[in-house]
Amino acid sequence: MRNYLKYLVEFLELPVISPADDRITSMKISGLEHLQDALARGKGVILATAHFGTIEIGALRLSGITDFHAVYDTFRPDYLDRLIQRKRREKGIGLIPVNNIRAMLRVLHGGGTLTLLFDRPVQPDKGVPVRFFGRETAVPAGPATLALKTGAAIVPAFMLRQPDKSFEGILFPPIECAPTADREHDIRAIMQKLADTLQDVVRTRPDQWYMFRPMWPEDGREQPFGMAHPAGGSTA
């Protein structure tokens, strides 16, 4: 909760943060070569990420490297949604609603970068089953579905806050999965690899993971959640 509240304060500071701010320009990105190599393929890149750190800081840093777009969920009440999305747009973050698949495809076909959050648990009939810390859950299939449709590379990416109050972006090698005739199998294989990567990061920095939902609902249904998360939770 301490780290999450730091995130909320940083989000409120977003209007006065410039891409030239030291927090942005000095931000270390480990594995940047994975993004650069993936962009060089020319088929677009999907940054598959989770609720870590302050993702708006990472977006400002990467916007100077690639044509950056982020998929977002809407929030309730409406005034909160308008506030959150306006703050992001004012910083030049290209936003795409979670239900606008056509816009996502345009970004990828144009060789741009699309960020999707994949760590929110969903109902089994709305996602793909994966094993996470030894138990089965279901997560959105968006990254795998879009990658298979467009040929875009999937690069797992996470934002972490360091003890000295700086930020570090960690990019992993692209998820490799040779397509087969079984599309359902391919989607599950890709999402399982992403779940494995997320598991490794959570195991290393559990205090920085802001997914305030039960990952393994006992009855197989999503549980109520009392507070809208400004970082969003894409179910694309």
Contacts in CASP RR format, 6 or more apart in sequence:
PFRMAT RR
TARGET T0000
AUTHOR 0000-0000-0000
METHOD contacts of the structure
MODEL  1
MRNYLKYLVEFLELPVISPADDRITSMKISGLEHLQDALARGKGVILATA
HFGTIEIGALRLSGITDFHAVYDTFRPDYLDRLIQRKRREKGIGLIPVNN
IRAMLRVLHGGGTLTLLFDRPVQPDKGVPVRFFGRETAVPAGPATLALKT
GAAIVPAFMLRQPDKSFEGILFPPIECAPTADREHDIRAIMQKLADTLQD
VVRTRPDQWYMFRPMWPEDGREQPFGMAHPAGGSTA
2 207 0 8 1.000
3 53 0 8 1.000
3 161 0 8 1.000
3 207 0 8 1.000
3 208 0 8 1.000
3 210 0 8 1.000
4 210 0 8 1.000
6 54 0 8 1.000
6 161 0 8 1.000
7 53 0 8 1.000
7 54 0 8 1.000
7 210 0 8 1.000
7 230 0 8 1.000
7 231 0 8 1.000
8 230 0 8 1.000
10 54 0 8 1.000
10 56 0 8 1.000
10 57 0 8 1.000
11 54 0 8 1.000
11 56 0 8 1.000
11 87 0 8 1.000
11 230 0 8 1.000
14 56 0 8 1.000
14 87 0 8 1.000
14 88 0 8 1.000
14 90 0 8 1.000
14 91 0 8 1.000
15 87 0 8 1.000
15 90 0 8 1.000
17 23 0 8 1.000
17 24 0 8 1.000
17 57 0 8 1.000
17 60 0 8 1.000
17 91 0 8 1.000
18 24 0 8 1.000
19 25 0 8 1.000
19 60 0 8 1.000
19 61 0 8 1.000
19 63 0 8 1.000
19 64 0 8 1.000
19 91 0 8 1.000
23 57 0 8 1.000
23 166 0 8 1.000
23 167 0 8 1.000
24 57 0 8 1.000
24 58 0 8 1.000
24 60 0 8 1.000
24 61 0 8 1.000
26 166 0 8 1.000
27 57 0 8 1.000
27 58 0 8 1.000
27 61 0 8 1.000
27 166 0 8 1.000
27 167 0 8 1.000
27 168 0 8 1.000
27 169 0 8 1.000
28 166 0 8 1.000
28 167 0 8 1.000
28 168 0 8 1.000
28 169 0 8 1.000
29 35 0 8 1.000
29 61 0 8 1.000
29 62 0 8 1.000
29 168 0 8 1.000
29 169 0 8 1.000
29 170 0 8 1.000
29 171 0 8 1.000
30 168 0 8 1.000
30 169 0 8 1.000
30 170 0 8 1.000
30 171 0 8 1.000
31 170 0 8 1.000
31 171 0 8 1.000
31 172 0 8 1.000
32 65 0 8 1.000
32 171 0 8 1.000
34 155 0 8 1.000
34 171 0 8 1.000
34 172 0 8 1.000
34 173 0 8 1.000
34 174 0 8 1.000
35 45 0 8 1.000
35 47 0 8 1.000
35 62 0 8 1.000
35 65 0 8 1.000
35 66 0 8 1.000
35 113 0 8 1.000
35 155 0 8 1.000
35 157 0 8 1.000
35 171 0 8 1.000
36 65 0 8 1.000
37 174 0 8 1.000
38 44 0 8 1.000
38 45 0 8 1.000
38 153 0 8 1.000
38 155 0 8 1.000
38 174 0 8 1.000
39 45 0 8 1.000
39 66 0 8 1.000
39 111 0 8 1.000
39 112 0 8 1.000
39 113 0 8 1.000
41 153 0 8 1.000
42 110 0 8 1.000
42 111 0 8 1.000
43 108 0 8 1.000
43 111 0 8 1.000
43 150 0 8 1.000
43 151 0 8 1.000
43 152 0 8 1.000
43 153 0 8 1.000
44 107 0 8 1.000
44 108 0 8 1.000
44 109 0 8 1.000
44 110 0 8 1.000
44 111 0 8 1.000
44 112 0 8 1.000
44 113 0 8 1.000
44 114 0 8 1.000
44 150 0 8 1.000
44 151 0 8 1.000
44 152 0 8 1.000
44 153 0 8 1.000
45 66 0 8 1.000
45 108 0 8 1.000
45 111 0 8 1.000
45 112 0 8 1.000
45 113 0 8 1.000
45 114 0 8 1.000
45 152 0 8 1.000
45 153 0 8 1.000
45 154 0 8 1.000
45 155 0 8 1.000
46 108 0 8 1.000
46 113 0 8 1.000
46 114 0 8 1.000
46 115 0 8 1.000
46 116 0 8 1.000
46 143 0 8 1.000
46 146 0 8 1.000
46 147 0 8 1.000
46 152 0 8 1.000
46 153 0 8 1.000
46 154 0 8 1.000
46 155 0 8 1.000
47 62 0 8 1.000
47 113 0 8 1.000
47 114 0 8 1.000
47 115 0 8 1.000
47 116 0 8 1.000
47 155 0 8 1.000
47 156 0 8 1.000
47 157 0 8 1.000
47 171 0 8 1.000
48 116 0 8 1.000
48 118 0 8 1.000
48 143 0 8 1.000
48 154 0 8 1.000
48 155 0 8 1.000
48 156 0 8 1.000
48 157 0 8 1.000
48 175 0 8 1.000
48 194 0 8 1.000
49 55 0 8 1.000
49 115 0 8 1.000
49 116 0 8 1.000
49 117 0 8 1.000
49 118 0 8 1.000
49 156 0 8 1.000
49 157 0 8 1.000
49 158 0 8 1.000
49 159 0 8 1.000
50 117 0 8 1.000
50 118 0 8 1.000
50 119 0 8 1.000
50 158 0 8 1.000
50 198 0 8 1.000
50 201 0 8 1.000
50 209 0 8 1.000
50 211 0 8 1.000
51 117 0 8 1.000
51 119 0 8 1.000
51 209 0 8 1.000
51 210 0 8 1.000
51 211 0 8 1.000
51 229 0 8 1.000
51 231 0 8 1.000
51 232 0 8 1.000
51 233 0 8 1.000
52 158 0 8 1.000
52 159 0 8 1.000
52 160 0 8 1.000
52 201 0 8 1.000
52 205 0 8 1.000
52 208 0 8 1.000
52 209 0 8 1.000
52 210 0 8 1.000
53 159 0 8 1.000
53 160 0 8 1.000
53 161 0 8 1.000
53 167 0 8 1.000
53 208 0 8 1.000
53 210 0 8 1.000
54 159 0 8 1.000
54 161 0 8 1.000
54 167 0 8 1.000
55 70 0 8 1.000
55 115 0 8 1.000
55 159 0 8 1.000
55 231 0 8 1.000
56 87 0 8 1.000
56 88 0 8 1.000
56 91 0 8 1.000
56 93 0 8 1.000
57 159 0 8 1.000
57 167 0 8 1.000
58 159 0 8 1.000
58 167 0 8 1.000
58 169 0 8 1.000
59 68 0 8 1.000
59 70 0 8 1.000
59 88 0 8 1.000
59 91 0 8 1.000
59 93 0 8 1.000
59 115 0 8 1.000
60 91 0 8 1.000
60 93 0 8 1.000
61 169 0 8 1.000
62 68 0 8 1.000
62 113 0 8 1.000
63 92 0 8 1.000
63 93 0 8 1.000
66 112 0 8 1.000
66 113 0 8 1.000
67 107 0 8 1.000
67 110 0 8 1.000
67 111 0 8 1.000
67 112 0 8 1.000
67 113 0 8 1.000
68 93 0 8 1.000
68 94 0 8 1.000
68 112 0 8 1.000
68 113 0 8 1.000
68 115 0 8 1.000
69 93 0 8 1.000
69 94 0 8 1.000
69 95 0 8 1.000
69 96 0 8 1.000
69 104 0 8 1.000
69 107 0 8 1.000
69 112 0 8 1.000
69 113 0 8 1.000
69 114 0 8 1.000
69 115 0 8 1.000
70 88 0 8 1.000
70 93 0 8 1.000
70 94 0 8 1.000
70 95 0 8 1.000
70 96 0 8 1.000
70 114 0 8 1.000
70 115 0 8 1.000
71 95 0 8 1.000
71 96 0 8 1.000
71 97 0 8 1.000
71 98 0 8 1.000
71 104 0 8 1.000
71 114 0 8 1.000
71 115 0 8 1.000
71 116 0 8 1.000
71 117 0 8 1.000
71 234 0 8 1.000
71 236 0 8 1.000
72 85 0 8 1.000
72 88 0 8 1.000
72 95 0 8 1.000
72 96 0 8 1.000
72 97 0 8 1.000
72 98 0 8 1.000
72 232 0 8 1.000
72 233 0 8 1.000
72 234 0 8 1.000
73 98 0 8 1.000
73 232 0 8 1.000
73 233 0 8 1.000
73 234 0 8 1.000
73 235 0 8 1.000
74 81 0 8 1.000
74 97 0 8 1.000
74 98 0 8 1.000
75 81 0 8 1.000
75 84 0 8 1.000
75 228 0 8 1.000
75 230 0 8 1.000
75 232 0 8 1.000
76 228 0 8 1.000
80 228 0 8 1.000
84 230 0 8 1.000
85 95 0 8 1.000
88 94 0 8 1.000
88 95 0 8 1.000
89 95 0 8 1.000
96 103 0 8 1.000
96 104 0 8 1.000
96 107 0 8 1.000
96 114 0 8 1.000
97 103 0 8 1.000
98 234 0 8 1.000
98 235 0 8 1.000
98 236 0 8 1.000
101 236 0 8 1.000
104 114 0 8 1.000
104 146 0 8 1.000
104 236 0 8 1.000
105 146 0 8 1.000
105 149 0 8 1.000
105 150 0 8 1.000
107 113 0 8 1.000
107 114 0 8 1.000
108 114 0 8 1.000
108 146 0 8 1.000
108 150 0 8 1.000
108 151 0 8 1.000
108 152 0 8 1.000
109 150 0 8 1.000
111 152 0 8 1.000
114 146 0 8 1.000
114 152 0 8 1.000
115 157 0 8 1.000
116 140 0 8 1.000
116 142 0 8 1.000
116 143 0 8 1.000
116 146 0 8 1.000
116 234 0 8 1.000
116 236 0 8 1.000
117 231 0 8 1.000
117 232 0 8 1.000
117 233 0 8 1.000
117 234 0 8 1.000
118 139 0 8 1.000
118 140 0 8 1.000
118 142 0 8 1.000
118 143 0 8 1.000
118 191 0 8 1.000
118 194 0 8 1.000
118 198 0 8 1.000
118 234 0 8 1.000
119 139 0 8 1.000
119 198 0 8 1.000
119 209 0 8 1.000
119 211 0 8 1.000
119 233 0 8 1.000
120 139 0 8 1.000
120 140 0 8 1.000
120 211 0 8 1.000
120 213 0 8 1.000
120 233 0 8 1.000
120 234 0 8 1.000
120 235 0 8 1.000
121 137 0 8 1.000
121 138 0 8 1.000
121 139 0 8 1.000
121 211 0 8 1.000
121 213 0 8 1.000
121 214 0 8 1.000
121 215 0 8 1.000
121 216 0 8 1.000
121 217 0 8 1.000
121 222 0 8 1.000
122 138 0 8 1.000
122 139 0 8 1.000
122 140 0 8 1.000
122 222 0 8 1.000
122 235 0 8 1.000
123 138 0 8 1.000
123 220 0 8 1.000
123 221 0 8 1.000
123 222 0 8 1.000
124 138 0 8 1.000
124 220 0 8 1.000
126 138 0 8 1.000
126 140 0 8 1.000
126 235 0 8 1.000
127 138 0 8 1.000
127 139 0 8 1.000
127 140 0 8 1.000
127 141 0 8 1.000
128 138 0 8 1.000
128 139 0 8 1.000
128 140 0 8 1.000
128 141 0 8 1.000
128 144 0 8 1.000
128 187 0 8 1.000
128 188 0 8 1.000
128 191 0 8 1.000
129 136 0 8 1.000
129 137 0 8 1.000
129 138 0 8 1.000
129 188 0 8 1.000
130 136 0 8 1.000
130 137 0 8 1.000
130 138 0 8 1.000
130 139 0 8 1.000
130 188 0 8 1.000
130 191 0 8 1.000
130 192 0 8 1.000
130 194 0 8 1.000
130 195 0 8 1.000
131 137 0 8 1.000
131 192 0 8 1.000
131 195 0 8 1.000
132 139 0 8 1.000
132 195 0 8 1.000
132 198 0 8 1.000
132 199 0 8 1.000
132 215 0 8 1.000
132 216 0 8 1.000
133 199 0 8 1.000
133 215 0 8 1.000
135 215 0 8 1.000
135 216 0 8 1.000
136 216 0 8 1.000
137 215 0 8 1.000
137 216 0 8 1.000
139 191 0 8 1.000
139 194 0 8 1.000
139 195 0 8 1.000
140 234 0 8 1.000
140 235 0 8 1.000
140 236 0 8 1.000
141 187 0 8 1.000
141 191 0 8 1.000
142 234 0 8 1.000
142 235 0 8 1.000
142 236 0 8 1.000
143 154 0 8 1.000
143 190 0 8 1.000
143 191 0 8 1.000
143 194 0 8 1.000
144 154 0 8 1.000
144 186 0 8 1.000
144 187 0 8 1.000
144 188 0 8 1.000
144 190 0 8 1.000
144 191 0 8 1.000
144 194 0 8 1.000
145 187 0 8 1.000
146 152 0 8 1.000
146 236 0 8 1.000
147 153 0 8 1.000
147 154 0 8 1.000
147 175 0 8 1.000
147 190 0 8 1.000
148 179 0 8 1.000
148 183 0 8 1.000
148 186 0 8 1.000
148 187 0 8 1.000
148 190 0 8 1.000
153 174 0 8 1.000
153 175 0 8 1.000
154 174 0 8 1.000
154 175 0 8 1.000
154 190 0 8 1.000
154 194 0 8 1.000
155 171 0 8 1.000
155 172 0 8 1.000
155 173 0 8 1.000
155 174 0 8 1.000
155 175 0 8 1.000
156 171 0 8 1.000
156 172 0 8 1.000
156 175 0 8 1.000
156 194 0 8 1.000
156 197 0 8 1.000
156 198 0 8 1.000
157 169 0 8 1.000
157 170 0 8 1.000
157 171 0 8 1.000
157 172 0 8 1.000
158 169 0 8 1.000
158 170 0 8 1.000
158 201 0 8 1.000
159 167 0 8 1.000
159 168 0 8 1.000
159 169 0 8 1.000
159 170 0 8 1.000
160 167 0 8 1.000
160 168 0 8 1.000
160 169 0 8 1.000
160 170 0 8 1.000
160 205 0 8 1.000
160 208 0 8 1.000
161 167 0 8 1.000
161 208 0 8 1.000
162 168 0 8 1.000
170 201 0 8 1.000
172 197 0 8 1.000
175 190 0 8 1.000
175 193 0 8 1.000
175 194 0 8 1.000
177 186 0 8 1.000
177 189 0 8 1.000
177 190 0 8 1.000
177 193 0 8 1.000
179 186 0 8 1.000
180 186 0 8 1.000
201 209 0 8 1.000
202 209 0 8 1.000
210 229 0 8 1.000
210 231 0 8 1.000
212 225 0 8 1.000
212 227 0 8 1.000
212 229 0 8 1.000
213 222 0 8 1.000
213 223 0 8 1.000
213 225 0 8 1.000
214 223 0 8 1.000
217 223 0 8 1.000
END
